[in-house]
């Protein structure tokens, strides 16, 4: 048995196969990757492969691109048994994006080895914090992370809607809707800082650099979206009297058949009337431009008013996740 770093572009096909096969839970089929998610994963890997020569070159000059995809493969008897995918958007923080072991190789300590190798790498690269999310109820995985120093500090629900047609909603009085540029970061940063609870910021500080996109990455993102068959729409909502940011939504619309529509929503507390509009707007956009697809989004547990508006619009919770953080500093 041994582990090795992921080697790109050679391992793209292996990574795709391992991600799909390791996220199967015979005892909890609700946790499995959905069919439309599978298509989106395959398209993402295909876009990485197609753009790899460009990304490999730009990675020489951009930290964000260079560290967008990395990790380790665990092998037993010449068979790939598990993998961990890690990425970093800045020099202080790392995210364990995927940690999976094939069902027939579980309970052998493979996940622990992959996690610990990743943590050592983060420390060797002077990282300060690491993050991951785990399915609530996956007790073995949660126990592993707690034993390795991670702290459970918040949660979120993956909510979904199966795409019923919705008429164009009427924006409530007192609000203005503005379409944001694809890389317009300042309003998103200011809004996140204003609404994120202090107890969450204690583990995951809201920093401007996490919302900024490097100039070179701005060249790659439109190419990735085209290759993946998506078109991004970002909308911001202000109050007319004070100019306060009351909410924002984002949606990755599908420009080709199949796949899942990924959406995003954040609501400032006290603006429940806008919340109803936001989710009707998401449903209208999705069903007008990408009809027949499932709509999926992550909703933080602390967004109570937004969650109520989502449920009112017909969204349901598919899976609950716990967010966990690890300090890498001694």
C-alpha positions in Angstrom: 0.0 0.0 0.0 1.2 3.5 -0.8 0.1 7.0 -1.6 1.3 9.3 -4.3 0.6 12.9 -5.5 -2.0 13.3 -8.2 -0.3 13.9 -11.5 -2.0 16.0 -14.1 -2.9 15.7 -16.9 -2.2 12.0 -16.7 -4.7 11.4 -13.8 -7.7 13.3 -15.0 -9.6 10.2 -16.0 -8.6 8.4 -12.8 -9.8 11.4 -10.7 -13.1 11.4 -12.4 -13.6 7.7 -11.9 -12.5 7.8 -8.3 -14.8 10.8 -7.4 -17.8 9.0 -8.9 -17.1 5.6 -7.4 -16.0 6.7 -4.0 -19.1 8.8 -3.4 -21.4 5.8 -3.3 -23.0 4.9 0.0 -24.9 1.5 -0.2 -26.2 2.0 3.4 -27.3 5.6 2.7 -28.3 6.0 -1.0 -29.6 9.5 -0.3 -25.9 10.5 0.0 -25.0 9.2 -3.4 -24.0 11.5 -6.3 -27.1 12.4 -8.3 -27.3 11.6 -12.0 -27.4 15.2 -13.0 -24.5 15.9 -10.7 -22.6 13.1 -12.4 -22.9 14.9 -15.7 -21.7 18.2 -14.3 -18.7 16.5 -12.7 -17.8 14.8 -16.0 -18.1 18.1 -17.9 -15.9 19.9 -15.3 -13.2 17.3 -15.6 -13.5 17.4 -19.4 -13.1 21.2 -19.3 -10.0 20.9 -17.2 -8.5 18.4 -19.7 -9.3 20.7 -22.6 -7.9 23.8 -21.0 -5.0 22.1 -19.2 -2.2 23.4 -21.5 -3.4 27.0 -20.9 -4.0 26.5 -17.2 -0.6 24.8 -16.7 1.1 27.7 -18.3 -0.9 30.4 -16.4 -0.3 28.5 -13.2 3.3 29.5 -13.4 2.2 33.1 -12.7 -1.0 32.6 -10.7 -1.3 31.1 -7.2 -5.1 30.5 -7.6 -4.7 28.6 -10.9 -1.6 26.7 -9.7 -3.4 25.4 -6.6 -6.9 24.9 -8.1 -6.6 21.1 -8.2 -4.2 18.8 -6.3 -4.1 16.0 -3.8 -3.2 12.4 -3.4 -4.1 8.9 -4.6 -3.9 5.9 -2.3 -3.1 2.6 -3.9 -3.4 -1.0 -2.6 -2.3 -4.1 -4.6 -1.8 -1.8 -7.7 -5.4 -0.7 -7.4 -6.5 2.9 -6.7 -8.5 2.7 -3.5 -9.0 6.3 -2.3 -8.2 10.0 -3.1 -8.2 13.4 -1.6 -8.6 16.6 -3.7 -7.3 19.8 -2.1 -7.2 23.4 -3.3 -6.3 26.9 -2.1 -7.4 30.3 -3.2 -4.9 32.2 -1.1 -1.7 31.4 0.7 -3.3 31.1 4.2 -6.2 28.8 3.7 -6.7 25.3 2.2 -9.8 23.3 1.5 -10.2 19.5 1.5 -12.7 19.5 -1.3 -13.0 15.7 -1.7 -11.9 12.8 0.5 -13.2 9.5 -0.7 -12.5 5.8 -0.4 -14.0 3.1 -2.5 -16.6 1.1 -0.6 -14.7 -2.1 -0.7 -11.6 -0.5 0.9 -13.3 1.4 3.7 -12.4 1.0 7.4 -8.8 0.3 6.7 -7.4 3.7 7.8 -7.0 5.0 4.2 -9.0 8.2 4.7 -6.9 8.9 7.8 -3.6 8.6 5.9 -4.8 10.8 3.1 -6.1 13.4 5.5 -2.9 13.5 7.6 -0.7 13.7 4.5 -2.8 16.6 3.3 -2.5 18.4 6.7 1.2 18.0 6.6 1.4 19.5 3.1 -0.8 22.5 4.2 1.6 23.1 7.1 4.7 22.8 5.0 3.3 25.5 2.7 2.7 27.8 5.6 -1.1 27.5 5.6 -2.9 28.9 8.6 -6.4 27.2 8.3 -7.9 24.3 6.6 -11.6 23.7 5.9 -13.9 20.8 4.9 -17.5 19.8 4.9 -18.9 16.4 5.9 -22.4 14.9 5.6 -24.2 15.2 8.9 -24.8 11.7 10.0 -21.6 10.3 8.5 -20.3 9.5 12.0 -17.1 7.7 11.0 -16.0 10.7 8.8 -16.9 13.2 11.5 -15.0 11.3 14.1 -12.0 11.1 11.9 -11.9 14.9 11.4 -12.5 15.6 15.1 -9.7 13.3 16.1 -7.4 15.2 13.7 -8.2 18.6 15.3 -11.0 19.9 13.2 -13.8 21.9 14.9 -17.4 21.7 13.9 -18.4 25.4 13.7 -21.5 25.7 11.4 -23.6 23.8 8.9 -25.5 24.1 5.7 -28.2 22.3 3.8 -28.1 21.3 0.1 -31.5 22.3 -1.0 -33.2 21.4 -4.3 -36.1 22.1 -6.5 -37.3 20.1 -9.4 -38.0 22.9 -11.8 -41.7 23.8 -11.9 -42.5 26.7 -14.2 -42.8 30.0 -12.4 -44.0 33.4 -13.7 -41.8 36.4 -13.6 -42.2 37.7 -10.0 -42.7 41.4 -9.1 -39.9 43.0 -7.2 -41.2 44.3 -3.9 -41.5 48.1 -3.4 -38.5 49.7 -1.9 -35.9 47.6 -3.6 -33.7 48.0 -6.7 -32.3 45.0 -8.6 -28.9 45.4 -10.2 -27.0 42.9 -12.4 -23.4 42.5 -11.2 -20.4 41.9 -13.3 -19.0 38.4 -13.3 -15.9 39.5 -11.3 -17.5 42.4 -9.3 -16.2 41.5 -5.9 -16.7 44.4 -3.5 -20.5 44.2 -3.0 -20.2 40.5 -2.4 -17.5 41.0 0.2 -19.3 43.8 2.0 -22.6 41.8 2.1 -20.9 38.7 3.4 -19.1 40.7 6.1 -22.4 42.3 7.2 -24.5 39.2 7.5 -22.1 36.4 8.5 -22.4 35.7 12.3 -19.5 36.5 14.5 -19.3 32.9 15.7 -18.8 31.8 12.1 -16.2 34.6 11.4 -14.2 33.3 14.3 -13.3 30.2 12.3 -13.8 31.6 8.8 -13.0 35.3 8.7 -14.5 37.3 5.8 -11.6 38.7 3.9 -11.5 40.8 0.7 -8.9 38.7 -0.9 -11.2 35.7 -0.9 -13.6 37.6 -3.2 -11.1 39.0 -5.6 -10.2 37.1 -8.8 -6.7 37.3 -10.1 -6.3 38.8 -13.6 -5.1 35.6 -15.1 -8.0 33.6 -13.6 -10.4 36.0 -15.2 -9.1 34.7 -18.5 -9.8 31.1 -17.6 -13.2 31.4 -15.9 -15.2 32.3 -19.1 -13.4 29.5 -21.0 -14.3 27.0 -18.2 -17.9 28.1 -18.2 -18.2 27.7 -22.0 -16.6 24.3 -21.8 -19.0 23.2 -19.0 -22.1 24.6 -20.8 -23.0 27.2 -18.2 -23.8 30.9 -18.1 -23.5 32.9 -14.9 -26.0 35.5 -13.7 -25.4 37.6 -10.5 -28.0 40.0 -9.1 -27.7 42.4 -6.2 -30.6 44.0 -4.3 -30.4 47.5 -2.6 -33.0 49.2 -0.4 -34.1 52.5 -2.1 -34.0 54.6 1.1 -30.7 53.7 2.7 -28.8 51.9 -0.1 -28.3 48.9 2.2 -27.6 45.6 0.4 -30.6 43.5 1.2 -29.8 40.4 -0.7 -28.0 38.8 -3.7 -28.4 35.7 -5.9 -26.3 33.9 -8.4 -27.2 31.2 -10.8 -25.2 29.0 -13.2 -27.7 28.4 -16.0 -27.2 25.5 -18.3 -26.6 26.3 -22.0 -26.8 22.6 -23.1 -29.0 19.6 -22.3 -28.8 17.8 -19.0 -26.9 18.7 -15.8 -27.9 20.5 -12.7 -28.6 24.2 -12.3 -26.4 25.6 -9.4 -27.8 28.6 -7.6 -26.7 30.8 -4.7 -28.7 33.1 -2.4 -28.0 35.3 0.6 -30.5 37.5 2.4 -29.9 40.3 4.9 -32.0 39.6 8.1 -35.1 41.7 8.3 -35.9 41.5 4.6 -38.3 38.6 4.5 -40.5 40.2 1.8 -37.5 40.2 -0.5 -36.6 36.6 0.3 -39.8 35.4 -1.3 -38.9 37.3 -4.4 -35.4 36.0 -4.6 -36.4 32.3 -4.8 -39.2 33.0 -7.2 -36.6 34.9 -9.4 -34.2 31.9 -9.3 -37.0 29.5 -10.3 -38.1 31.8 -13.1 -34.6 32.2 -14.5 -33.9 28.5 -14.3 -37.1 27.4 -15.9 -37.0 30.0 -18.6 -33.4 29.4 -19.8 -32.7 25.9 -18.5 -36.0 24.2 -18.3 -36.4 20.7 -16.9 -33.3 20.7 -14.7 -33.0 20.2 -11.0 -32.0 23.3 -9.1 -29.5 22.9 -6.3 -27.9 25.3 -3.8 -26.2 25.3 -0.4 -28.0 27.2 2.3 -26.1 28.1 5.5 -27.9 27.0 8.7 -27.7 30.6 10.0 -29.7 31.9 7.1 -33.1 31.2 8.8 -35.2 33.7 6.9 -33.8 32.7 3.6 -34.4 29.0 4.4 -38.1 29.8 5.2 -38.5 31.6 1.9 -36.8 28.7 0.1 -39.2 26.2 1.6 -42.2 28.5 0.8 -41.0 28.4 -2.8 -40.9 24.6 -2.8 -37.3 23.9 -2.1 -36.5 20.9 0.1 -33.4 19.8 1.9 -31.6 16.9 0.3 -28.5 16.5 2.5 -27.3 18.4 5.5 -23.5 19.1 5.9 -21.4 20.2 8.8 -18.6 22.7 8.2 -15.3 22.1 10.0 -12.1 24.1 10.4 -8.6 23.3 11.6 -6.0 25.8 12.8 -2.6 24.9 11.2 -0.6 27.2 13.4 1.2 25.9 16.5 
